Amino acid sequence: MFLNNLSKVFVQHTWNHRISLKISNTQTMNFTIEKHIALISVDGDPAMEMIQEEAGGQNVYVRHVGEALAQQGWQVDMFTRKVSAEQATIIQHSQSCRTIRLKAGSLEFVPRDNLFNYLPEFVENFLNFERQESILYNLIHTNYWLSGWVGMQLKKIQGSKQVHTYHSLGAVEYNTIKNIPVIASQRLVVEKEVLETAETIVATSPQEKQHMRSLISTKGNIQIISTSSWDNVANQLSELYTQALREKSSVNEYYEQILEQKPYVKYLDRNEPCTQENQKQIVFVCYNTKDMGIVNDIVSALQKQKNQVIWQDQNSLRGGDQYFYKIQDAINKTKVALICIGKHGLGDGQIVEIPALHDRHRKDKIRLIPVLLDIDEIPEEQIFIRQLHYLKIKNSKVDDEFLNKLVNAISNPN
């Protein structure tokens, strides 16, 4: 992280809602926090002309809400995904409202059902923008489930407060279509988690709130805000934002931990300081269940080695364990992960696990080892994984040459 090498730092609030980071009495870095809010709409560009393919109700909602909030004195930054090299990176709508386009994947239009693998890059570029602009977004308002996932990562990484608007619910949508997309299971998991962890969920009608309660979860704080007028939406959102910002934020805590160089993990629901006990050498195995046979052969070979704890779901989960959270916990603890890819492509579980592993790789420099199972190269759409050197199994056989290379990579993770 960009502040890792600072020596002695004192964190204090000033009346103009900025954090001053004083470095050895010689340098001060100021970060605006409370009056800046971020509206995140990864797949819906608020600055897009309504005739364009990406345009829709979500674009209109975010744009009008952002402009109305700016009228009330908020400094509003609306973040979306850049889809063309010709697009301006920043569009200034008014003195207090702008759209910021972040790179996430190739600069082209990508259907929303194919965007999930690009979200870690979106998060990374959001954090880079904060650094470049000296802004800490203490509050973020996310729109649609893709942005909801981004918001949850920012909440876990830097303690931002999260308000979320669904715009549509997978549990409702998938009951009305015949061909359910592959990403459906991931979407349902995210929609449940954001409902249960965000400070506030905005429902636009009593019926939508009922659907959330009956189809998603009985947990979470839901507030109904009708879109009868944008001024009304902005007034009620301002109250929600103000209330959320009055509560103690962990943004300062997050930066204090970084600046004091304390190992502090905030990934995927784990907030405790790191210890040697919870940072054992664990090798996490990420795989498609359709490749179970050859993956089991790899695991069996590795289990004969010393000083390795192999985490594979079928061998590590017990009856009654909460599958999703146990996997999250294992990812938090691992220092090495095998990402196994075969002719069947990525499985549903891998679609969830790879972004989380990417996040750990970016933050903690854990070693990720792509393992190709009888295929010649990593699929083109796996942009992040393609940047990593891979190991390859030939003829579905875990031979000595492959095993020696794998053990060497695992034994020297740094």
C-alpha positions as CSV (number, residue, x, y, z in Angstrom):
1,M,0.0,0.0,0.0
2,F,1.2,3.5,-0.8
3,L,1.6,4.5,2.8
4,N,3.6,1.4,4.0
5,N,7.0,3.1,4.1
6,L,6.0,6.2,6.1
7,S,7.9,6.5,9.4
8,K,6.2,8.2,12.3
9,V,2.7,9.4,11.6
10,F,0.1,11.2,13.7
11,V,-3.6,11.1,12.6
12,Q,-5.9,13.9,13.5
13,H,-9.3,15.4,12.4
14,T,-9.6,19.0,11.3
15,W,-12.7,21.1,11.1
16,N,-12.8,21.0,7.3
17,H,-13.2,17.2,7.3
18,R,-9.7,16.2,6.3
19,I,-7.3,13.8,7.8
20,S,-3.8,15.2,8.3
21,L,-1.0,12.7,8.2
22,K,2.1,14.3,9.7
23,I,5.3,12.5,8.8
24,S,8.2,13.1,11.1
25,N,7.3,16.8,11.4
26,T,8.6,17.4,7.8
27,Q,5.7,16.4,5.6
28,T,1.9,16.4,5.8
29,M,-0.5,14.4,3.6
30,N,-4.1,15.5,3.7
31,F,-7.0,13.3,2.8
32,T,-10.5,14.7,2.3
33,I,-13.1,12.3,3.9
34,E,-16.5,13.2,5.1
35,K,-18.0,15.6,2.5
36,H,-16.9,13.4,-0.4
37,I,-19.2,10.5,-1.3
38,A,-18.7,7.9,-4.0
39,L,-21.6,6.6,-6.1
40,I,-20.4,3.4,-7.8
41,S,-22.1,2.1,-10.9
42,V,-19.7,-0.3,-12.5
43,D,-21.9,-1.4,-15.4
44,G,-24.0,1.8,-15.9
45,D,-22.2,5.0,-16.9
46,P,-24.0,8.1,-15.5
47,A,-22.5,10.2,-18.2
48,M,-23.6,7.9,-21.0
49,E,-26.0,9.2,-23.6
50,M,-29.3,7.4,-23.1
51,I,-29.4,6.1,-26.7
52,Q,-26.2,4.0,-26.1
53,E,-26.4,0.2,-25.5
54,E,-25.2,0.5,-21.9
55,A,-27.8,3.1,-21.0
56,G,-30.8,2.3,-18.8
57,G,-32.7,3.0,-15.7
58,Q,-29.6,2.5,-13.5
59,N,-27.7,5.2,-15.4
60,V,-30.6,7.7,-15.0
61,Y,-31.0,6.9,-11.3
62,V,-27.3,7.4,-10.5
63,R,-26.9,10.6,-12.6
64,H,-30.0,12.3,-11.2
65,V,-29.3,11.2,-7.6
66,G,-25.7,12.4,-7.9
67,E,-26.7,15.8,-9.3
68,A,-29.5,16.3,-6.7
69,L,-27.1,15.4,-3.8
70,A,-24.5,17.9,-5.2
71,Q,-27.2,20.6,-5.0
72,Q,-27.5,19.8,-1.3
73,G,-23.8,20.4,-0.7
74,W,-22.3,17.0,-1.1
75,Q,-19.2,16.6,-3.2
76,V,-20.3,13.6,-5.4
77,D,-18.0,11.4,-7.4
78,M,-19.7,8.8,-9.6
79,F,-17.5,5.9,-10.6
80,T,-18.1,3.6,-13.6
81,R,-16.2,1.4,-15.9
82,K,-14.4,2.9,-18.9
83,V,-15.4,1.0,-22.1
84,S,-13.4,2.9,-24.8
85,A,-10.0,4.6,-25.1
86,E,-11.9,7.5,-26.7
87,Q,-13.9,8.1,-23.6
88,A,-12.9,11.0,-21.3
89,T,-11.7,9.7,-17.9
90,I,-13.4,12.5,-15.9
91,I,-16.6,14.2,-16.9
92,Q,-17.4,17.3,-14.8
93,H,-21.2,17.7,-14.6
94,S,-21.1,20.6,-12.1
95,Q,-18.8,22.1,-9.6
96,S,-19.7,19.4,-7.1
97,C,-20.6,16.4,-9.3
98,R,-18.4,14.4,-11.7
99,T,-18.2,11.0,-13.4
100,I,-14.9,9.1,-13.1
101,R,-14.3,6.2,-15.5
102,L,-11.9,3.5,-14.2
103,K,-10.2,0.8,-16.3
104,A,-11.3,-2.7,-15.5
105,G,-10.4,-5.2,-18.2
106,S,-10.2,-4.4,-21.9
107,L,-11.5,-1.0,-23.1
108,E,-14.6,-2.3,-24.8
109,F,-18.2,-3.0,-23.9
110,V,-18.6,-6.2,-21.9
111,P,-22.1,-7.6,-21.1
112,R,-22.8,-7.3,-17.4
113,D,-22.9,-11.1,-16.9
114,N,-19.2,-11.2,-18.0
115,L,-17.9,-8.4,-15.9
116,F,-17.3,-10.1,-12.5
117,N,-13.7,-11.2,-13.2
118,Y,-12.7,-7.5,-13.9
119,L,-14.0,-6.2,-10.6
120,P,-10.7,-6.7,-8.6
121,E,-9.0,-4.4,-11.1
122,F,-11.8,-1.9,-10.6
123,V,-11.2,-1.9,-6.9
124,E,-7.5,-1.5,-7.4
125,N,-7.9,1.5,-9.6
126,F,-10.5,3.0,-7.2
127,L,-7.9,2.9,-4.5
128,N,-5.3,4.4,-6.8
129,F,-7.6,7.2,-7.6
130,E,-8.1,7.9,-3.9
131,R,-4.3,8.1,-3.5
132,Q,-3.9,10.4,-6.5
133,E,-6.7,12.7,-5.5
134,S,-5.9,12.6,-1.7
135,I,-9.5,11.5,-1.0
136,L,-10.8,8.9,1.4
137,Y,-14.4,8.0,0.7
138,N,-15.9,7.4,4.1
139,L,-19.2,6.6,2.5
140,I,-20.0,4.8,-0.8
141,H,-23.3,4.2,-2.4
142,T,-23.3,1.1,-4.7
143,N,-25.7,0.3,-7.4
144,Y,-26.5,-3.2,-8.7
145,W,-24.8,-6.4,-7.4
146,L,-21.5,-5.9,-9.3
147,S,-21.0,-2.6,-7.7
148,G,-22.2,-4.1,-4.4
149,W,-19.3,-6.5,-4.5
150,V,-16.9,-3.6,-5.1
151,G,-18.4,-1.8,-2.2
152,M,-18.0,-4.8,0.1
153,Q,-14.3,-5.0,-0.7
154,L,-13.8,-1.3,0.0
155,K,-15.7,-1.7,3.2
156,K,-13.4,-4.6,4.2
157,I,-10.2,-3.0,3.0
158,Q,-10.6,0.6,4.3
159,G,-13.7,0.6,6.5
160,S,-16.0,2.7,4.2
161,K,-19.7,2.9,5.1
162,Q,-21.9,1.3,2.4
163,V,-25.3,2.1,1.2
164,H,-26.7,-0.1,-1.6
165,T,-29.5,0.0,-4.2
166,Y,-30.1,-3.3,-6.0
167,H,-32.1,-2.0,-9.1
168,S,-33.0,-5.7,-9.7
169,L,-32.8,-8.9,-7.7
170,G,-31.3,-12.1,-9.1
171,A,-33.8,-14.2,-7.0
172,V,-36.6,-12.5,-8.8
173,E,-35.1,-12.2,-12.3
174,Y,-34.0,-15.8,-12.5
175,N,-37.6,-17.0,-11.9
176,T,-38.7,-15.3,-15.1
177,I,-36.1,-16.5,-17.6
178,K,-35.3,-20.0,-19.0
179,N,-31.6,-19.7,-19.6
180,I,-30.0,-18.8,-16.3
181,P,-26.4,-17.4,-16.7
182,V,-23.4,-19.1,-15.2
183,I,-22.8,-16.1,-13.0
184,A,-26.1,-16.6,-11.3
185,S,-24.8,-18.4,-8.2
186,Q,-22.2,-15.8,-7.6
187,R,-24.7,-13.0,-7.9
188,L,-27.1,-14.6,-5.4
189,V,-24.2,-15.0,-2.9
190,V,-23.2,-11.3,-3.3
191,E,-26.8,-10.0,-3.0
192,K,-27.2,-11.9,0.2
193,E,-23.9,-10.7,1.7
194,V,-24.4,-7.1,0.8
195,L,-27.9,-7.1,2.3
196,E,-26.5,-8.4,5.6
197,T,-23.4,-6.3,5.8
198,A,-24.2,-2.8,4.3
199,E,-25.2,0.0,6.7
200,T,-28.4,0.6,4.7
201,I,-30.2,-1.0,1.7
202,V,-32.4,1.3,-0.3
203,A,-35.6,-0.3,-1.6
204,T,-37.6,1.7,-4.1
205,S,-40.9,0.1,-3.1
206,P,-42.6,-2.0,-0.4
207,Q,-42.8,-4.9,-2.8
208,E,-39.0,-4.8,-3.4
209,K,-38.4,-4.8,0.4
210,Q,-40.8,-7.8,0.7
211,H,-38.8,-9.7,-2.0
212,M,-35.6,-9.0,-0.2
213,R,-37.0,-10.4,3.1
214,S,-38.7,-13.4,1.6
215,L,-36.1,-14.4,-1.1
216,I,-32.7,-13.2,0.2
217,S,-32.4,-12.7,4.0
218,T,-34.2,-11.6,7.1
219,K,-31.1,-9.7,8.2
220,G,-30.0,-6.2,7.2
221,N,-31.3,-2.6,7.4
222,I,-33.7,-1.8,4.6
223,Q,-35.1,1.7,4.0
224,I,-37.8,2.4,1.4
225,I,-37.1,5.5,-0.7
226,S,-39.6,6.2,-3.5
227,T,-38.3,7.7,-6.7
228,S,-41.3,9.9,-7.0
229,S,-38.9,12.9,-7.4
230,W,-35.1,13.2,-7.4
231,D,-35.2,15.9,-4.8
232,N,-37.1,13.5,-2.5
233,V,-34.6,10.8,-3.1
234,A,-31.7,13.1,-2.4
235,N,-33.3,14.5,0.8
236,Q,-33.8,11.0,2.2
237,L,-30.4,9.8,1.1
238,S,-28.8,12.8,2.8
239,E,-30.3,11.8,6.0
240,L,-29.1,8.2,5.6
241,Y,-25.6,9.4,4.7
242,T,-25.4,11.8,7.6
243,Q,-26.6,9.2,10.1
244,A,-24.0,6.7,8.8
245,L,-21.2,9.2,9.0
246,R,-22.0,10.1,12.6
247,E,-21.2,6.5,13.5
248,K,-17.6,5.6,14.3
249,S,-15.8,4.8,11.0
250,S,-12.9,2.3,10.8
251,V,-11.3,4.3,8.0
252,N,-9.0,6.0,10.4
253,E,-8.3,2.8,12.2
254,Y,-7.4,1.2,8.9
255,Y,-4.8,3.9,8.1
256,E,-3.4,4.0,11.6
257,Q,-2.7,0.3,11.4
258,I,-1.0,0.7,8.0
259,L,1.0,3.7,9.1
260,E,2.2,2.0,12.2
261,Q,3.2,-1.0,10.0
262,K,1.0,-3.4,12.0
263,P,-0.1,-6.5,10.0
264,Y,-3.8,-6.0,9.9
265,V,-6.1,-8.2,7.8
266,K,-9.5,-6.8,6.7
267,Y,-10.3,-9.3,4.0
268,L,-13.6,-11.2,3.9
269,D,-15.0,-10.7,7.4
270,R,-11.8,-11.1,9.3
271,N,-10.6,-8.1,11.4
272,E,-8.2,-9.6,13.9
273,P,-4.5,-8.8,13.9
274,C,-2.4,-11.4,12.2
275,T,-0.5,-14.0,14.3
276,Q,1.8,-16.9,13.5
277,E,-1.0,-19.2,14.5
278,N,-3.5,-18.0,11.9
279,Q,-0.9,-17.5,9.2
280,K,0.4,-21.1,8.9
281,Q,1.6,-22.4,5.6
282,I,-1.7,-23.3,4.0
283,V,-2.0,-24.3,0.3
284,F,-5.4,-23.4,-1.0
285,V,-6.6,-25.5,-3.9
286,C,-9.0,-23.6,-6.3
287,Y,-10.5,-26.0,-8.9
288,N,-13.5,-27.0,-11.0
289,T,-15.2,-30.1,-9.6
290,K,-15.3,-31.5,-13.1
291,D,-11.5,-31.8,-12.8
292,M,-11.8,-33.6,-9.5
293,G,-9.9,-36.7,-10.6
294,I,-6.6,-35.1,-11.6
295,V,-6.9,-32.5,-8.8
296,N,-7.1,-35.3,-6.2
297,D,-3.9,-36.8,-7.7
298,I,-2.1,-33.5,-7.2
299,V,-3.4,-33.1,-3.6
300,S,-2.4,-36.7,-2.8
301,A,1.1,-36.1,-4.0
302,L,1.4,-32.9,-2.1
303,Q,0.1,-34.4,1.1
304,K,3.2,-36.6,1.2
305,Q,5.4,-33.5,1.5
306,K,6.3,-32.0,4.9
307,N,5.3,-28.6,6.2
308,Q,2.3,-28.3,3.9
309,V,-1.3,-28.0,4.9
310,I,-3.5,-28.6,1.8
311,W,-6.9,-27.0,1.9
312,Q,-9.3,-28.6,-0.5
313,D,-13.0,-28.2,0.1
314,Q,-13.9,-31.9,-0.1
315,N,-11.3,-32.8,2.5
316,S,-11.4,-29.7,4.7
317,L,-15.2,-29.0,5.2
318,R,-17.2,-30.9,7.8
319,G,-20.9,-31.5,7.8
320,G,-22.8,-28.4,8.9
321,D,-20.0,-26.0,8.0
322,Q,-21.1,-22.8,6.2
323,Y,-19.4,-23.5,2.9
324,F,-18.9,-19.9,1.7
325,Y,-17.5,-18.5,4.9
326,K,-15.2,-21.5,5.5
327,I,-13.7,-20.9,2.1
328,Q,-13.3,-17.2,2.8
329,D,-11.5,-18.0,6.1
330,A,-9.1,-20.4,4.3
331,I,-8.3,-17.8,1.6
332,N,-7.5,-15.3,4.4
333,K,-5.0,-17.7,5.9
334,T,-3.3,-19.1,2.9
335,K,0.1,-18.0,1.6
336,V,0.0,-20.1,-1.5
337,A,-2.9,-21.0,-3.8
338,L,-3.1,-23.4,-6.8
339,I,-5.5,-22.2,-9.5
340,C,-6.3,-25.3,-11.5
341,I,-7.7,-24.8,-15.0
342,G,-8.7,-27.6,-17.3
343,K,-10.7,-28.1,-20.5
344,H,-13.9,-27.6,-18.6
345,G,-13.0,-24.0,-17.8
346,L,-13.7,-22.3,-14.5
347,G,-16.3,-23.7,-12.1
348,D,-18.9,-21.7,-10.2
349,G,-16.8,-21.9,-7.0
350,Q,-13.7,-20.6,-8.8
351,I,-15.6,-17.5,-10.0
352,V,-16.0,-16.6,-6.4
353,E,-12.6,-17.7,-5.2
354,I,-10.3,-16.1,-7.8
355,P,-11.2,-12.5,-7.2
356,A,-10.7,-13.0,-3.4
357,L,-7.3,-14.7,-4.1
358,H,-6.4,-11.8,-6.5
359,D,-7.2,-9.4,-3.7
360,R,-4.9,-11.3,-1.3
361,H,-2.2,-11.4,-4.0
362,R,-2.4,-7.7,-4.5
363,K,-2.4,-6.8,-0.8
364,D,-0.3,-9.5,0.8
365,K,1.8,-10.8,-2.1
366,I,0.6,-14.4,-1.6
367,R,1.8,-16.7,-4.3
368,L,-0.7,-17.8,-6.9
369,I,0.3,-20.8,-9.1
370,P,-1.8,-21.5,-12.2
371,V,-1.9,-25.2,-12.9
372,L,-3.0,-26.2,-16.4
373,L,-4.7,-29.6,-16.6
374,D,-4.1,-31.0,-20.1
375,I,-4.6,-27.6,-21.8
376,D,-1.9,-25.5,-23.5
377,E,-2.6,-22.0,-22.3
378,I,-4.7,-19.9,-19.9
379,P,-8.0,-18.7,-21.4
380,E,-7.8,-15.2,-22.8
381,E,-10.6,-13.8,-20.6
382,Q,-8.5,-14.6,-17.5
383,I,-6.5,-11.5,-17.8
384,F,-5.0,-11.5,-14.3
385,I,-4.1,-15.2,-14.3
386,R,-2.4,-14.9,-17.7
387,Q,0.1,-12.5,-16.1
388,L,1.4,-15.4,-13.9
389,H,3.8,-18.1,-14.8
390,Y,2.0,-21.4,-14.9
391,L,2.9,-25.1,-14.4
392,K,1.4,-27.7,-16.8
393,I,0.3,-31.3,-16.3
394,K,0.7,-33.5,-19.4
395,N,-1.3,-36.6,-20.2
396,S,-3.2,-36.3,-16.9
397,K,-0.2,-37.5,-15.0
398,V,1.4,-36.0,-11.9
399,D,5.0,-37.0,-12.8
400,D,8.2,-36.2,-10.8
401,E,9.1,-33.3,-13.0
402,F,5.8,-31.5,-12.4
403,L,5.8,-32.4,-8.7
404,N,9.3,-31.1,-8.1
405,K,8.5,-27.8,-9.8
406,L,5.2,-27.4,-7.8
407,V,6.9,-28.2,-4.5
408,N,9.7,-25.8,-5.2
409,A,7.1,-23.0,-6.0
410,I,5.1,-23.8,-2.8
411,S,8.2,-24.0,-0.5
412,N,9.4,-20.6,-1.6
413,P,6.3,-18.4,-1.6
414,N,8.1,-15.0,-1.4
